[in-house]
């Protein structure tokens, strides 16, 4: 029975007891009458105290519900602007908002849609705004599923951190799995939009792992949880280099070395702009792709390229003749025909 109804029933019982006691002859013996009156008075006092406590408890419960609802609303609001793991950290740890940073090993993922600016210039905002919102909504959901923190959204591009603010022992694997799922989604999304008459460019993705400084940067009025360092710049360069290679995903050897069952093929040793040392780069692939005839042929041709075998040119030419759409085979064949050799690739552009 609800407390309110129980109190009403008790009030009726007390009123009935008082009415009975007021009747002539209800209790003839004077001492017994005083005892009954004393018990009834004590019960009335107890009843009033109990009702008062229940009212206080109800107010406390109401306040707790209000605070809980407020916290849930705050969490939901934060989660619209921050990745869930960052939002949770903000809610649980008030000191997390301090303007501090730390040097950590992190994995970075950068994405960008090819020729999106041109698409925006040639279509009405009523087309491009819903398109971009749908794309980014799906992209961020994928990032969140893999435990990533969205550092920035710049136009159509995403900058994502794995391993911060919450540490991830499998950050490289999570970052790479995220990249592969983004690639699957973006290609399906691109085909869907093409059927609607909107020619969307491919989504290029770069993934790199390395040391960086991560934390809150800004001031008392505004802060940005982000990371700085060469590893961040390298991830951005790997995203960009896809347009030269014809690939959609490029990942570094630091990511590959962190994943025991990495699946992919070598691209080459890239000497990025501003660098003097090379970085081994790979195109990650689904495991079932590794046994396809084109990948088997490519790996054999790449082994020849790596060992400076003069027949490497013929090997890549045979792949292009048979599998004309393989971008990396075309890329290496063009290099070899231009007189280049080996697997070192100088990238002059950012």
C-alpha atoms as a printed R data frame, in Angstrom:
    type eleno elety resid chain resno       x       y       z
1   ATOM     1    CA   UNK     A     1   0.000   0.000   0.000
2   ATOM     2    CA   UNK     A     2   1.373   3.478  -0.843
3   ATOM     3    CA   UNK     A     3   2.604   5.493   2.167
4   ATOM     4    CA   UNK     A     4   0.022   8.234   1.531
5   ATOM     5    CA   UNK     A     5  -2.893   5.760   1.757
6   ATOM     6    CA   UNK     A     6  -1.368   4.104   4.806
7   ATOM     7    CA   UNK     A     7  -1.188   7.431   6.660
8   ATOM     8    CA   UNK     A     8  -4.810   8.247   5.779
9   ATOM     9    CA   UNK     A     9  -5.883   4.871   7.144
10  ATOM    10    CA   UNK     A    10  -3.881   5.425  10.352
11  ATOM    11    CA   UNK     A    11  -5.419   8.883  10.831
12  ATOM    12    CA   UNK     A    12  -8.875   7.322  10.579
13  ATOM    13    CA   UNK     A    13  -7.901   4.653  13.120
14  ATOM    14    CA   UNK     A    14  -6.607   7.275  15.582
15  ATOM    15    CA   UNK     A    15  -9.749   9.396  15.116
16  ATOM    16    CA   UNK     A    16 -11.933   6.333  15.731
17  ATOM    17    CA   UNK     A    17  -9.918   5.450  18.861
18  ATOM    18    CA   UNK     A    18 -10.290   8.971  20.228
19  ATOM    19    CA   UNK     A    19 -14.040   8.968  19.489
20  ATOM    20    CA   UNK     A    20 -14.446   5.625  21.234
21  ATOM    21    CA   UNK     A    21 -12.453   6.789  24.244
22  ATOM    22    CA   UNK     A    22 -14.653   9.917  24.500
23  ATOM    23    CA   UNK     A    23 -17.792   7.819  24.815
24  ATOM    24    CA   UNK     A    24 -19.240   7.530  28.371
25  ATOM    25    CA   UNK     A    25 -18.390   4.213  29.937
26  ATOM    26    CA   UNK     A    26 -15.791   3.271  27.310
27  ATOM    27    CA   UNK     A    27 -13.272   2.689  30.105
28  ATOM    28    CA   UNK     A    28 -14.800   2.823  33.576
29  ATOM    29    CA   UNK     A    29 -11.745   2.335  35.708
30  ATOM    30    CA   UNK     A    30  -9.879   5.678  36.027
31  ATOM    31    CA   UNK     A    31  -6.362   4.247  36.072
32  ATOM    32    CA   UNK     A    32  -7.024   2.079  33.042
33  ATOM    33    CA   UNK     A    33  -8.472   5.078  31.247
34  ATOM    34    CA   UNK     A    34  -5.301   7.116  31.945
35  ATOM    35    CA   UNK     A    35  -3.164   4.223  30.662
36  ATOM    36    CA   UNK     A    36  -5.191   3.984  27.422
37  ATOM    37    CA   UNK     A    37  -5.042   7.765  26.923
38  ATOM    38    CA   UNK     A    38  -1.273   7.742  27.528
39  ATOM    39    CA   UNK     A    39  -0.747   4.932  25.001
40  ATOM    40    CA   UNK     A    40  -2.916   6.712  22.451
41  ATOM    41    CA   UNK     A    41  -1.021   9.977  22.942
42  ATOM    42    CA   UNK     A    42   2.337   8.223  22.556
43  ATOM    43    CA   UNK     A    43   1.093   6.511  19.410
44  ATOM    44    CA   UNK     A    44  -0.077   9.879  18.030
45  ATOM    45    CA   UNK     A    45   3.379  11.347  18.677
46  ATOM    46    CA   UNK     A    46   5.048   8.349  17.016
47  ATOM    47    CA   UNK     A    47   2.691   8.620  14.071
48  ATOM    48    CA   UNK     A    48   3.518  12.343  13.601
49  ATOM    49    CA   UNK     A    49   7.269  11.682  13.803
50  ATOM    50    CA   UNK     A    50   6.996   8.801  11.326
51  ATOM    51    CA   UNK     A    51   4.966  10.900   8.891
52  ATOM    52    CA   UNK     A    52   7.483  13.751   9.183
53  ATOM    53    CA   UNK     A    53  10.375  11.374   8.505
54  ATOM    54    CA   UNK     A    54   8.570   9.899   5.523
55  ATOM    55    CA   UNK     A    55   8.014  13.388   4.111
56  ATOM    56    CA   UNK     A    56  11.730  14.152   4.542
57  ATOM    57    CA   UNK     A    57  12.565  10.824   2.879
58  ATOM    58    CA   UNK     A    58  10.212  11.616  -0.004
59  ATOM    59    CA   UNK     A    59  11.856  15.000  -0.449
60  ATOM    60    CA   UNK     A    60  15.280  13.336  -0.382
61  ATOM    61    CA   UNK     A    61  14.150  10.745  -2.939
62  ATOM    62    CA   UNK     A    62  12.747  13.515  -5.122
63  ATOM    63    CA   UNK     A    63  16.024  15.422  -4.834
64  ATOM    64    CA   UNK     A    64  18.017  12.279  -5.634
65  ATOM    65    CA   UNK     A    65  15.829  11.652  -8.670
66  ATOM    66    CA   UNK     A    66  16.309  15.255  -9.765
67  ATOM    67    CA   UNK     A    67  20.083  15.019  -9.356
68  ATOM    68    CA   UNK     A    68  20.182  11.673 -11.162
69  ATOM    69    CA   UNK     A    69  18.104  13.023 -14.045
70  ATOM    70    CA   UNK     A    70  20.313  16.102 -14.174
71  ATOM    71    CA   UNK     A    71  23.464  13.947 -14.280
72  ATOM    72    CA   UNK     A    72  22.013  11.734 -16.999
73  ATOM    73    CA   UNK     A    73  21.092  14.798 -19.042
74  ATOM    74    CA   UNK     A    74  24.572  16.242 -18.551
75  ATOM    75    CA   UNK     A    75  26.136  12.932 -19.610
76  ATOM    76    CA   UNK     A    76  23.915  12.750 -22.688
77  ATOM    77    CA   UNK     A    77  24.795  16.340 -23.588
78  ATOM    78    CA   UNK     A    78  28.523  15.763 -23.105
79  ATOM    79    CA   UNK     A    79  28.324  12.616 -25.241
80  ATOM    80    CA   UNK     A    80  27.027  14.686 -28.152
81  ATOM    81    CA   UNK     A    81  30.225  16.761 -28.077
82  ATOM    82    CA   UNK     A    82  32.794  14.284 -26.739
83  ATOM    83    CA   UNK     A    83  33.450  10.592 -27.216
84  ATOM    84    CA   UNK     A    84  31.653   8.529 -24.528
85  ATOM    85    CA   UNK     A    85  34.895   7.577 -22.782
86  ATOM    86    CA   UNK     A    86  35.935  11.233 -22.556
87  ATOM    87    CA   UNK     A    87  32.455  12.300 -21.409
88  ATOM    88    CA   UNK     A    88  32.506   9.645 -18.690
89  ATOM    89    CA   UNK     A    89  35.936  10.808 -17.543
90  ATOM    90    CA   UNK     A    90  34.682  14.405 -17.384
91  ATOM    91    CA   UNK     A    91  31.710  13.361 -15.240
92  ATOM    92    CA   UNK     A    92  33.620  11.078 -12.862
93  ATOM    93    CA   UNK     A    93  36.813  13.054 -12.358
94  ATOM    94    CA   UNK     A    94  36.529  16.790 -11.655
95  ATOM    95    CA   UNK     A    95  40.334  17.082 -11.688
96  ATOM    96    CA   UNK     A    96  40.369  15.807 -15.252
97  ATOM    97    CA   UNK     A    97  39.497  19.331 -16.398
98  ATOM    98    CA   UNK     A    98  42.868  20.630 -15.246
99  ATOM    99    CA   UNK     A    99  45.125  22.160 -17.884
100 ATOM   100    CA   UNK     A   100  47.699  19.406 -17.720
101 ATOM   101    CA   UNK     A   101  49.228  17.007 -20.192
102 ATOM   102    CA   UNK     A   102  51.366  13.895 -20.389
103 ATOM   103    CA   UNK     A   103  53.589  12.082 -22.861
104 ATOM   104    CA   UNK     A   104  52.014   8.809 -23.944
105 ATOM   105    CA   UNK     A   105  52.184   6.202 -26.683
106 ATOM   106    CA   UNK     A   106  48.989   6.668 -28.716
107 ATOM   107    CA   UNK     A   107  47.412   5.602 -31.977
108 ATOM   108    CA   UNK     A   108  46.039   8.244 -34.330
109 ATOM   109    CA   UNK     A   109  43.534   7.926 -37.140
110 ATOM   110    CA   UNK     A   110  42.871  10.648 -39.719
111 ATOM   111    CA   UNK     A   111  40.171  10.627 -42.407
112 ATOM   112    CA   UNK     A   112  39.267  12.896 -45.300
113 ATOM   113    CA   UNK     A   113  36.816  12.749 -48.224
114 ATOM   114    CA   UNK     A   114  38.474  13.296 -51.598
115 ATOM   115    CA   UNK     A   115  37.273  16.425 -53.468
116 ATOM   116    CA   UNK     A   116  34.572  17.217 -50.908
117 ATOM   117    CA   UNK     A   117  35.127  20.988 -51.224
118 ATOM   118    CA   UNK     A   118  34.295  20.779 -54.928
119 ATOM   119    CA   UNK     A   119  31.130  18.839 -54.093
120 ATOM   120    CA   UNK     A   120  30.065  21.549 -51.635
121 ATOM   121    CA   UNK     A   121  30.661  24.249 -54.244
122 ATOM   122    CA   UNK     A   122  28.510  22.511 -56.864
123 ATOM   123    CA   UNK     A   123  25.552  21.438 -54.693
124 ATOM   124    CA   UNK     A   124  22.967  23.307 -52.670
125 ATOM   125    CA   UNK     A   125  23.351  23.298 -48.855
126 ATOM   126    CA   UNK     A   126  20.028  21.449 -48.661
127 ATOM   127    CA   UNK     A   127  21.921  18.532 -50.225
128 ATOM   128    CA   UNK     A   128  25.382  18.794 -48.693
129 ATOM   129    CA   UNK     A   129  24.406  19.547 -45.066
130 ATOM   130    CA   UNK     A   130  22.187  16.445 -44.558
131 ATOM   131    CA   UNK     A   131  24.738  14.400 -46.507
132 ATOM   132    CA   UNK     A   132  27.614  15.462 -44.265
133 ATOM   133    CA   UNK     A   133  25.576  15.068 -41.079
134 ATOM   134    CA   UNK     A   134  24.567  11.521 -42.028
135 ATOM   135    CA   UNK     A   135  28.153  10.664 -42.952
136 ATOM   136    CA   UNK     A   136  29.675  12.100 -39.761
137 ATOM   137    CA   UNK     A   137  27.005  10.528 -37.552
138 ATOM   138    CA   UNK     A   138  27.858   7.077 -38.887
139 ATOM   139    CA   UNK     A   139  31.597   7.758 -38.770
140 ATOM   140    CA   UNK     A   140  31.579   8.868 -35.127
141 ATOM   141    CA   UNK     A   141  29.432   5.894 -34.137
142 ATOM   142    CA   UNK     A   142  32.080   3.607 -35.634
143 ATOM   143    CA   UNK     A   143  34.822   5.480 -33.757
144 ATOM   144    CA   UNK     A   144  32.928   5.180 -30.472
145 ATOM   145    CA   UNK     A   145  32.316   1.448 -30.993
146 ATOM   146    CA   UNK     A   146  36.073   0.924 -31.164
147 ATOM   147    CA   UNK     A   147  36.792   3.064 -28.104
148 ATOM   148    CA   UNK     A   148  38.255   6.015 -29.982
149 ATOM   149    CA   UNK     A   149  38.134   9.636 -28.866
150 ATOM   150    CA   UNK     A   150  37.139  12.141 -31.530
151 ATOM   151    CA   UNK     A   151  39.769  14.853 -31.235
152 ATOM   152    CA   UNK     A   152  38.370  17.114 -33.962
153 ATOM   153    CA   UNK     A   153  35.900  17.241 -36.804
154 ATOM   154    CA   UNK     A   154  37.223  19.626 -39.441
155 ATOM   155    CA   UNK     A   155  34.685  19.875 -42.232
156 ATOM   156    CA   UNK     A   156  34.366  16.304 -43.463
157 ATOM   157    CA   UNK     A   157  37.609  15.141 -41.791
158 ATOM   158    CA   UNK     A   158  37.932  13.258 -38.501
159 ATOM   159    CA   UNK     A   159  40.956  13.315 -36.189
160 ATOM   160    CA   UNK     A   160  40.740  10.396 -33.748
161 ATOM   161    CA   UNK     A   161  42.846   9.288 -30.760
162 ATOM   162    CA   UNK     A   162  43.097   5.732 -29.419
163 ATOM   163    CA   UNK     A   163  44.623   5.179 -25.994
164 ATOM   164    CA   UNK     A   164  43.476   8.429 -24.357
165 ATOM   165    CA   UNK     A   165  41.980   9.619 -22.121
166 ATOM   166    CA   UNK     A   166  41.282   6.002 -21.122
167 ATOM   167    CA   UNK     A   167  44.247   3.709 -21.700
168 ATOM   168    CA   UNK     A   168  43.762   0.923 -24.256
169 ATOM   169    CA   UNK     A   169  46.231  -1.977 -24.231
170 ATOM   170    CA   UNK     A   170  44.961  -2.920 -27.726
171 ATOM   171    CA   UNK     A   171  44.893   0.651 -29.049
172 ATOM   172    CA   UNK     A   172  46.641  -0.169 -32.339
173 ATOM   173    CA   UNK     A   173  44.326  -3.092 -33.078
174 ATOM   174    CA   UNK     A   174  41.308  -0.961 -32.154
175 ATOM   175    CA   UNK     A   175  42.494   1.857 -34.398
176 ATOM   176    CA   UNK     A   176  43.074  -0.437 -37.331
177 ATOM   177    CA   UNK     A   177  39.758  -2.264 -36.863
178 ATOM   178    CA   UNK     A   178  38.096   1.144 -36.772
179 ATOM   179    CA   UNK     A   179  39.820   2.140 -40.018
180 ATOM   180    CA   UNK     A   180  38.643  -1.023 -41.774
181 ATOM   181    CA   UNK     A   181  35.047  -0.541 -40.598
182 ATOM   182    CA   UNK     A   182  35.124   3.112 -41.673
183 ATOM   183    CA   UNK     A   183  36.356   2.008 -45.099
184 ATOM   184    CA   UNK     A   184  33.546  -0.545 -45.436
185 ATOM   185    CA   UNK     A   185  30.922   2.007 -44.398
186 ATOM   186    CA   UNK     A   186  32.262   4.875 -46.510
187 ATOM   187    CA   UNK     A   187  32.412   2.764 -49.672
188 ATOM   188    CA   UNK     A   188  28.818   1.556 -49.146
189 ATOM   189    CA   UNK     A   189  27.750   5.145 -48.391
190 ATOM   190    CA   UNK     A   190  29.477   6.383 -51.533
191 ATOM   191    CA   UNK     A   191  27.694   3.775 -53.687
192 ATOM   192    CA   UNK     A   192  24.358   4.666 -52.097
193 ATOM   193    CA   UNK     A   193  24.834   8.372 -52.821
194 ATOM   194    CA   UNK     A   194  25.936   7.639 -56.386
195 ATOM   195    CA   UNK     A   195  22.561   5.945 -56.942
196 ATOM   196    CA   UNK     A   196  20.961   9.174 -55.702
197 ATOM   197    CA   UNK     A   197  22.968  11.185 -58.229
198 ATOM   198    CA   UNK     A   198  25.573  12.522 -55.751
199 ATOM   199    CA   UNK     A   199  29.156  11.634 -56.679
200 ATOM   200    CA   UNK     A   200  30.997  11.466 -53.369
201 ATOM   201    CA   UNK     A   201  34.760  10.985 -53.274
202 ATOM   202    CA   UNK     A   202  36.505   8.120 -51.510
203 ATOM   203    CA   UNK     A   203  37.352   8.399 -47.808
204 ATOM   204    CA   UNK     A   204  41.100   8.318 -47.299
205 ATOM   205    CA   UNK     A   205  42.413   7.027 -43.971
206 ATOM   206    CA   UNK     A   206  45.806   7.187 -42.247
207 ATOM   207    CA   UNK     A   207  46.730   5.283 -39.069
208 ATOM   208    CA   UNK     A   208  49.946   5.687 -37.076
209 ATOM   209    CA   UNK     A   209  51.158   4.887 -33.569
210 ATOM   210    CA   UNK     A   210  53.743   6.904 -31.695
211 ATOM   211    CA   UNK     A   211  54.552   9.088 -28.708
212 ATOM   212    CA   UNK     A   212  52.681  12.376 -28.317
213 ATOM   213    CA   UNK     A   213  51.721  14.893 -25.659
214 ATOM   214    CA   UNK     A   214  48.030  14.615 -24.819
215 ATOM   215    CA   UNK     A   215  45.873  16.650 -22.468
216 ATOM   216    CA   UNK     A   216  43.691  19.711 -22.056
217 ATOM   217    CA   UNK     A   217  44.959  22.777 -23.886
218 ATOM   218    CA   UNK     A   218  43.368  26.192 -23.640
219 ATOM   219    CA   UNK     A   219  42.378  28.352 -20.677
220 ATOM   220    CA   UNK     A   220  39.828  28.705 -17.923
221 ATOM   221    CA   UNK     A   221  36.998  29.650 -20.301
222 ATOM   222    CA   UNK     A   222  37.705  27.138 -23.069
223 ATOM   223    CA   UNK     A   223  39.759  24.000 -23.404
224 ATOM   224    CA   UNK     A   224  40.393  21.354 -26.015
225 ATOM   225    CA   UNK     A   225  41.378  17.780 -25.189
226 ATOM   226    CA   UNK     A   226  43.869  17.000 -27.934
227 ATOM   227    CA   UNK     A   227  47.337  15.676 -28.757
228 ATOM   228    CA   UNK     A   228  50.435  17.233 -30.252
229 ATOM   229    CA   UNK     A   229  53.572  15.688 -31.663
230 ATOM   230    CA   UNK     A   230  55.255  14.188 -34.672
231 ATOM   231    CA   UNK     A   231  53.096  11.048 -34.431
232 ATOM   232    CA   UNK     A   232  49.976  13.164 -35.008
233 ATOM   233    CA   UNK     A   233  51.507  14.818 -38.070
234 ATOM   234    CA   UNK     A   234  52.623  11.458 -39.441
235 ATOM   235    CA   UNK     A   235  49.094  10.030 -39.223
236 ATOM   236    CA   UNK     A   236  47.839  13.074 -41.135
237 ATOM   237    CA   UNK     A   237  50.538  12.568 -43.795
238 ATOM   238    CA   UNK     A   238  49.610   8.907 -44.183
239 ATOM   239    CA   UNK     A   239  46.001   9.912 -44.840
240 ATOM   240    CA   UNK     A   240  47.144  12.381 -47.463
241 ATOM   241    CA   UNK     A   241  49.601  10.034 -49.182
242 ATOM   242    CA   UNK     A   242  46.746   7.745 -50.216
243 ATOM   243    CA   UNK     A   243  45.980  10.095 -53.127
244 ATOM   244    CA   UNK     A   244  49.478   9.484 -54.548
245 ATOM   245    CA   UNK     A   245  49.320   5.732 -54.052
246 ATOM   246    CA   UNK     A   246  45.728   5.191 -55.197
247 ATOM   247    CA   UNK     A   247  44.911   3.467 -51.902
248 ATOM   248    CA   UNK     A   248  42.207   4.258 -49.341
249 ATOM   249    CA   UNK     A   249  44.031   3.205 -46.134
250 ATOM   250    CA   UNK     A   250  47.686   3.556 -45.194
251 ATOM   251    CA   UNK     A   251  49.119   2.438 -41.882
252 ATOM   252    CA   UNK     A   252  52.640   2.513 -40.518
253 ATOM   253    CA   UNK     A   253  54.897  -0.303 -39.360
254 ATOM   254    CA   UNK     A   254  54.451   0.908 -35.772
255 ATOM   255    CA   UNK     A   255  50.808  -0.125 -36.005
256 ATOM   256    CA   UNK     A   256  51.621  -3.364 -37.813
257 ATOM   257    CA   UNK     A   257  54.280  -4.316 -35.250
258 ATOM   258    CA   UNK     A   258  51.702  -3.870 -32.441
259 ATOM   259    CA   UNK     A   259  49.233  -6.341 -33.941
260 ATOM   260    CA   UNK     A   260  50.152 -10.022 -33.798
261 ATOM   261    CA   UNK     A   261  47.763 -11.068 -36.576
262 ATOM   262    CA   UNK     A   262  48.132  -8.022 -38.824
263 ATOM   263    CA   UNK     A   263  46.761  -8.572 -42.294
264 ATOM   264    CA   UNK     A   264  47.935  -6.404 -45.185
265 ATOM   265    CA   UNK     A   265  50.489  -5.833 -47.922
266 ATOM   266    CA   UNK     A   266  53.609  -3.626 -48.031
267 ATOM   267    CA   UNK     A   267  53.457  -0.308 -49.843
268 ATOM   268    CA   UNK     A   268  57.075   0.769 -49.457
269 ATOM   269    CA   UNK     A   269  59.368   2.814 -47.250
270 ATOM   270    CA   UNK     A   270  58.047   6.360 -47.424
271 ATOM   271    CA   UNK     A   271  60.288   9.352 -46.813
272 ATOM   272    CA   UNK     A   272  57.694  11.941 -45.931
273 ATOM   273    CA   UNK     A   273  58.167  15.654 -46.561
274 ATOM   274    CA   UNK     A   274  60.497  17.159 -43.974
275 ATOM   275    CA   UNK     A   275  61.883  13.743 -42.969
276 ATOM   276    CA   UNK     A   276  65.255  12.157 -43.609
277 ATOM   277    CA   UNK     A   277  64.442   8.642 -42.398
278 ATOM   278    CA   UNK     A   278  61.945   6.340 -44.042
279 ATOM   279    CA   UNK     A   279  58.795   4.855 -42.556
280 ATOM   280    CA   UNK     A   280  57.578   1.455 -43.677
281 ATOM   281    CA   UNK     A   281  53.948   1.704 -44.757
282 ATOM   282    CA   UNK     A   282  51.317  -0.972 -45.375
283 ATOM   283    CA   UNK     A   283  47.865  -1.221 -46.861
284 ATOM   284    CA   UNK     A   284  45.724  -3.178 -44.365
285 ATOM   285    CA   UNK     A   285  43.435  -5.780 -45.884
286 ATOM   286    CA   UNK     A   286  40.715  -8.126 -44.732
287 ATOM   287    CA   UNK     A   287  42.121 -11.569 -43.967
288 ATOM   288    CA   UNK     A   288  40.223 -13.237 -46.815
289 ATOM   289    CA   UNK     A   289  41.817 -10.829 -49.316
290 ATOM   290    CA   UNK     A   290  45.330 -12.039 -48.508
291 ATOM   291    CA   UNK     A   291  44.817 -15.261 -50.437
292 ATOM   292    CA   UNK     A   292  43.369 -13.644 -53.561
293 ATOM   293    CA   UNK     A   293  45.400 -14.114 -56.744
294 ATOM   294    CA   UNK     A   294  46.095 -10.399 -57.179
295 ATOM   295    CA   UNK     A   295  47.513  -9.992 -53.658
296 ATOM   296    CA   UNK     A   296  49.624 -13.141 -53.971
297 ATOM   297    CA   UNK     A   297  50.989 -11.836 -57.297
298 ATOM   298    CA   UNK     A   298  51.585  -8.378 -55.823
299 ATOM   299    CA   UNK     A   299  53.547  -9.733 -52.852
300 ATOM   300    CA   UNK     A   300  55.728 -11.778 -55.174
301 ATOM   301    CA   UNK     A   301  56.388  -8.717 -57.348
302 ATOM   302    CA   UNK     A   302  57.119  -6.594 -54.279
303 ATOM   303    CA   UNK     A   303  59.713  -9.121 -53.084
304 ATOM   304    CA   UNK     A   304  61.480  -8.644 -56.405
305 ATOM   305    CA   UNK     A   305  61.250  -4.874 -56.050
306 ATOM   306    CA   UNK     A   306  62.713  -5.038 -52.551
307 ATOM   307    CA   UNK     A   307  65.652  -7.151 -53.698
308 ATOM   308    CA   UNK     A   308  66.235  -4.957 -56.790
309 ATOM   309    CA   UNK     A   309  65.432  -7.867 -59.088
310 ATOM   310    CA   UNK     A   310  65.428  -6.501 -62.669
311 ATOM   311    CA   UNK     A   311  62.332  -8.582 -63.473
312 ATOM   312    CA   UNK     A   312  60.227  -6.588 -60.959
313 ATOM   313    CA   UNK     A   313  59.040  -4.308 -63.787
314 ATOM   314    CA   UNK     A   314  57.741  -7.252 -65.782
315 ATOM   315    CA   UNK     A   315  56.071  -8.706 -62.679
316 ATOM   316    CA   UNK     A   316  54.108  -5.511 -62.002
317 ATOM   317    CA   UNK     A   317  53.303  -5.113 -65.695
318 ATOM   318    CA   UNK     A   318  51.802  -8.622 -65.681
319 ATOM   319    CA   UNK     A   319  49.628  -7.730 -62.676
320 ATOM   320    CA   UNK     A   320  48.378  -4.538 -64.340
321 ATOM   321    CA   UNK     A   321  47.657  -6.420 -67.545
322 ATOM   322    CA   UNK     A   322  45.633  -9.035 -65.679
323 ATOM   323    CA   UNK     A   323  44.255  -6.944 -62.785
324 ATOM   324    CA   UNK     A   324  44.196  -3.437 -64.217
325 ATOM   325    CA   UNK     A   325  42.375  -1.922 -61.267
326 ATOM   326    CA   UNK     A   326  44.995  -2.751 -58.627
327 ATOM   327    CA   UNK     A   327  46.218   0.721 -57.592
328 ATOM   328    CA   UNK     A   328  49.501  -0.222 -55.916
329 ATOM   329    CA   UNK     A   329  50.633  -2.364 -58.819
330 ATOM   330    CA   UNK     A   330  49.943   0.563 -61.160
331 ATOM   331    CA   UNK     A   331  51.786   2.933 -58.826
332 ATOM   332    CA   UNK     A   332  54.936   0.794 -58.713
333 ATOM   333    CA   UNK     A   333  54.868   0.095 -62.449
334 ATOM   334    CA   UNK     A   334  54.746   3.834 -63.200
335 ATOM   335    CA   UNK     A   335  57.700   4.357 -60.827
336 ATOM   336    CA   UNK     A   336  59.724   1.647 -62.502
337 ATOM   337    CA   UNK     A   337  58.919   2.884 -66.003
338 ATOM   338    CA   UNK     A   338  60.132   6.345 -64.904
339 ATOM   339    CA   UNK     A   339  63.502   4.848 -63.976
340 ATOM   340    CA   UNK     A   340  62.947   4.493 -60.242
341 ATOM   341    CA   UNK     A   341  63.891   1.338 -58.331
342 ATOM   342    CA   UNK     A   342  63.696  -0.239 -54.897
343 ATOM   343    CA   UNK     A   343  61.047   0.364 -52.251
344 ATOM   344    CA   UNK     A   344  62.103   3.812 -50.982
345 ATOM   345    CA   UNK     A   345  59.481   6.379 -52.000
346 ATOM   346    CA   UNK     A   346  60.102  10.103 -51.535
347 ATOM   347    CA   UNK     A   347  56.872  12.014 -50.883
348 ATOM   348    CA   UNK     A   348  57.413  15.702 -51.619
349 ATOM   349    CA   UNK     A   349  53.898  16.898 -50.751
350 ATOM   350    CA   UNK     A   350  52.198  17.036 -47.367
